[in-house]
Amino acid sequence: MRYTLSGLGLFVLFVHNAWAEPASAEIDDCRRLKSEAERLRCYDSLPLGAETQLPPAADGSAPEAMPALEQRMQKQRDLARRAFAILPHRPNYLLHTYSGAPNVAPFAAVDPDADFQHQEIKFQISLRVPLWNNMFGHNGDLWFAYTQQSYWQAYNLKRSAPFRETGHEPELGLAFHTDFSLLGLRHRLLSLGFVHQSNGRGEPLSRSWNRLWVSFELERGNFALALKPWYRMPEESATDNNTDIGDYAGRGQLHLAYKYRDQVFSSTLRNNLQASDNRSGYELDWSFPYSKRIKGLVQYYNGYGESLIDYNVRTRRIGIGVLVEDWL
């Protein structure tokens, strides 16, 4: 347990340093430059995190507020220009959680005495690496990402504090920057890709599926919306250990986020899009300032598909912890 906690601590420190803002004196040096071209080059040369500071206008006035989604996209574009860039992909967090009625059934075949506590640690690590920017002229960014979500019975010392479930999610995506109006919103990003999700276990606990997905991201001020339908790629029935996963984990998701000052309120809804036997899962998140560079996070999940091992069981979970990279 000591080594695991140390590893998590190093991860938080790594992301914290990667996104830390430079000293104010460095930003002020750039602001004093009169030439706009030189000023922008100066901003580009600052350490990681400087891109979150908008340069002043040519007359020295304060910059116009940029929508929250546009700020995130600009930050990612600037970081992607650097050699060996590693970017956050989805939120990275560490939570103490409580869930009702832990799902023991899948483990009974391999461990009849399986006993899980209601309290456990949930954490997510999600990173992305740019592979090829501007594939088609000035647009089209190819990237690879990896997301790991773990459920750790850290307080279950009687069972040697096991990891109850860990999901591995490598994916390949291609993103196109857009700028047009749609239903009163501004469409900013069109992405498509392939994702494999697996818990890396042998039978009878093995769970996995492959999907093709497309994502539409829109914004209006500090409000952002992402619609992401997907298609499950068919598998041989003899090797498919979760043939009905789409009926529970859904066939797409809708993500909504709103940034109010330093707080972000977000929700994610997944649904199987079936008139009969309709099933869904939703997650509510509230992030708020905790320290200068780390935010607090409260998360609530209700429904199916939170994890692969629990995909066909309704989960109700609430957690509180720290967040080192947010949606907005």
Secondary structure, DSSP 8 states (H G I E B T S, - for coil): -HHHHHHHHHHHHHHHHHT----HHHHHHHHT---HHHHHHHHHHS-TTGGGS----TTS-------HHHHHHHHHHHHHTSTT--EE-S-EEEEEEEESS---GGGTTT-TT----SEEEEEEEEEEEEEES-SBTTB-EEEEEEEEEEEE-TT-GGGT--EEEEEEEEEEEEEEEEEEEETTEEEEEEEEEEEEEE----TTS--EEEEEEEEEEEEETTEEEEEEEEEE----TTT-S-TTHHHHH-SEEEEEEEEETTEEEEEEEEE---SSS--EEEEEEEEEE-SSS-EEEEEEEEES-SSSTTTTS-EEEEEEEEEEE---
